[in-house]
Amino acid sequence: MTVKIVYYQAKDGNYGDELNKWLWPKLFADLIGGYCLHGAEFQEDNNKEKKLFYGIGTLLNTRIPSAPRKIIFGVGSGYGNPAIIDETYSVFFVRGPMTAKALNIDSTYALTDPAILLRNYFEPRHKHHAVSFMPHIDSITDGFWQNVCQKLNINYISPAGHDVVSISQAIGASQLLITEAMHGAIVADTLRVPWIPVSSHHINSFKWTDWCASLGLNYQPTRIVNFYASNKPYKKAINALKTQLALNALRNIIRHSKTQLSHDSVCAEKLKLIENNIDLFKSSMAKPS
């Protein structure tokens, strides 16, 4: 029997979510029978499936359908009410300790985000960029951050689109990543690139804190501005002021903010545990249902 991979699909693609369609076929090619989208509008159709696989994302909520068998392989809680774990769930591991607590499962299931597996696919790269900046998908409005980065000679990495390889390579080619996107930080940490978290009003601190705790890190983001998506004259004027604030903020972050990076030993241990779970999952799929 095969499984269908469940993921959230942003309108124009979002790096963290798109990792599902890039990573899992490399590991489980013969076991994947297609893809399903996560959301209330897809719940009825998803309920008709026999077996669903939940890997990367913040999907452990009540939008998960009740009938199918659910394979939980690293996803986290953080949006909506947490899922209620019953006999239809096979939990291999979850993103972090806060997810485990929300699901009322043992803390030993809290490993880390499975995007740590990208370490096995991307070699250390020559550092082309002293500093890169990656906003949250909801912060890319009208090119304001590209403009700010250009003025400061900072490499801008958009989380939008479907090109997982190019984004991952850009992260790996950076000496430092300033990021509002959680999977920017996850992949930076995985590729051993120091990172600094920043936050505007879009950011879900639960999922960030959950992932950071899985690696023994503290989530302490620096606040940054959010720009208005509007052509109204007064909001354009405010955005012009915010641009100057953003310039000053990034300068100060580069000069004064403490970088984050998990310990090599912790990262290696988590990777090994997840690789063990890969073998366990493959073995479970080889058994008769």
N, C-alpha and C positions, 0 to 999 in steps of 0.2 A: 504493500500500500504506500502511496505517496501522500505528502502533505501540501497544503497551500500556505504560502507565506503571507501573513497579514502585515500591512504597513499603512501609515498615514501618507496621503499624497497631497502635497501642497500644490496650488494652482500651477506654478511654474517650476516645480521641483524644489526640494530643500535638501541640502547635503546629508544631514543625519538620517533622514527618512530614506533617501535614495541609496544609502549604503546597503539596505536590505536586498535590493535587486542586483547589487554588485557582489556582495560578500557571500551570501548563502549559496548561490549556484557554484561557487568555487569549492565549497566544502561538501555540499550535499546534492550535487547535480542530478544524480539518479533518483533522489528521494523527493524532489520538488515537482509537484503537479500543477503549478500555476500560482497565481497571486490573488489576494482579496484586499479590498480597501477597508480601513477601519473608520467607523463613524456610525451615528444613529441611522443615517439613510441607507446604510449597507447591512444593517444588522439582520434584517429578515432574510436576505439572500445568503448571508454568511451562515445563518442558522441551518441551511440545507446541506452544508458541507459535512464531511465525515471527520476530518482531522485538520486542525489549523495550527500553524507555527507562529509564535510571537517572539521575535528576536530583538530588533533595535527600535526603540521608541518609548514614548510615555503612554502606554496603551492599556495598562491594567486597571480598567474601570468597568462600569456597568454596561458599557456598549459592547462588551464581549458577548457573543451569542451563547445561549445556554446548552444547546443540544450537542454540538460537535465535541470531539476530544480536543483538548487544548494543550499544546506543547509550549511550555514557558521556558524560554532560552535567553534570558538576559534583560527582558523589558522591565520598565519601571512604572511606578504609580506617580501621580502628581496632578492629573486633570480629572475632575469629577470624583464621584464616590469610588473607592477602591473595589476591585472585583472580589467576589466571595468565593474562596477556593473550596471546591467540593471534589467528588470522585471523578468528575470529567476533566480534571486538570492533572497533567504530569509536569511537575515543577522540577527543572534541572537546576536553574539558578536565576536570581533576579539582580537588578542593577546595584542595589545597595541596602544598607540596614534599615533605612526609613521605609523603603518599599516592603521589606520583610515584616516589619512591625505593622504596617498598614494592612497587610494581608493576613496577619496573625499566623505566620509561619516561622520556623526556627531561623535564628540569625545566621546559621551556617550556610543557608541558601544565598546569602548576600555575598556575591563575588565582586563583580564590577560590570561595566558596560561592555558588551561583546565586541564593540568597535576596537577594543584593544588588540583583536586578532589582525588588524591591518599591519601590525609589526612584521607579520610573516610575509607580507606582499610588497612592502616598500623598503628598499635599501636606504641607508643613510645617504643624503644628498649633499652636494656642494652648496654652501650657503650663499645664495644669490641676493637675499634680502636681509638687511640688518634688522628691520622691523616690518612686520605685516599686521594688518588690522582686518578682522572679520566681524561684521555686524550680525545681529540677529536677522532672520528673514523678514521680520516686520519693520526693520529699521533701514531698509534699502531704498526708501522712497526718494524719487527724483534726483538721485545721484549726489545727495548732499555729502555723504561720507566719502565718496570717491573724490570730490572736490577738496575736502579737508585733507585727505591722505596725499593728494597730489601736491598741495601747498607745503606739506611737511616732508615730502619725499619718502613717504611710507607706502609700502606695497599693499594694495587693496585686494582682498579676497572676498568675492561675493559668495554667499552660501546658496544662491539660487541656481537652478538648472539641474542637469542630470549627469554632468561630467565629473564623476567621483574621482577619477584618476588625476585630472588636472588640479583639482582643489587639494587633494591629498599631497600631490607633489609640491604644490606651492607652500603648503604648511611645512612640509619637510625641508624645504629650501630656505626656511626663515631662521634667523638666529634667535628671534623673539616673536611670539604671537600675542597681540592684544586682542581679546575676543569676547564678544557678547553672545556668540553661538556656542552652546555647550559642546556639541560634537567637534567644533574647532579645537576646544581645549582637550577633549578626550583624545583626538588623533594627535595633537601636538605632544601631549604627555606620552602617548604610545610611541611616537617617533623620537622621543627624548629632546623635544624642543621646549625650552622654558616658555611659560605663558602667564599672562596677567588677565584676570577676569574683570570685565566692566559690565555695567548694567544700566539700562533705561527702564521705562515703565513696562516694557513688554515681557520682562524676564520672570520665569517661574523659579523662585529660589528653592522650592522643595526639591525639584529634580536635580538641580545643581548641588545642593547640600548632600543629597543622597549619594550621588556619584562621588563627590569629593571624599565623603566619609568612608567609602569603600576602599580608598587608597590611603587613608590616614591623613587627608588634607582638610584644611578649613576653607570654607567658601566666604571670602571677604572681598566682594567686588567694589570697584570704584565707580561712583555714579557718573554717568555721562548724559548729555542732553538728548532729547528726542525732537526730531524736526516735524513740522506740520506738513501734511500732504494737502496743500491748498494753493490756489492761485489768487486768493483774496489779498489785496494790497497790504492790509495790516499784518497778515500772517507771513507774507513774503518779507516784510520789514523785520518781523520778529525772527524769522529764519536767518536773516543776515546777521543779526546780533548773536544768534545761537552758533553760527559758524565761527565767530570769533571765540566764543566760549569753548567750543569743541577743539579749536586749535590750541588754546591754552591748556585745556584738560589733557590732551594727548601729549603735549610737551612735558607737562608735570608728571604724567604717568610714566613716561619713558625715563625721566630723570630720577624719580623718587619712589615709585611703587615697587614692592617686593615681588619678585617672580615666583611662580609655583612650578614644582616638578616633583612627582612622587619618587620615592627611593627606588633605585634599580632593583633591589631584592624584592620589594613589594610587587612591583610591576611584573617581574619575572614569575613570581609565585602565582599571581592571579592568572597570568597567561597559561601557566601549566595546568591549573585547576580547570580552566575553561576547556583546554585541549582534552583533558580527561573526560569532560562532559560531552565533547564531540564524539568520542569513542563510545560512550555509554548510549548516546542517542542513536548512533548508527546501529549498535547492537540491538537496541529496543525495536528499531524499525525492521530488523531482519527476523524478528520473532513473529509467529502467526498471531493475528489479532484475536 
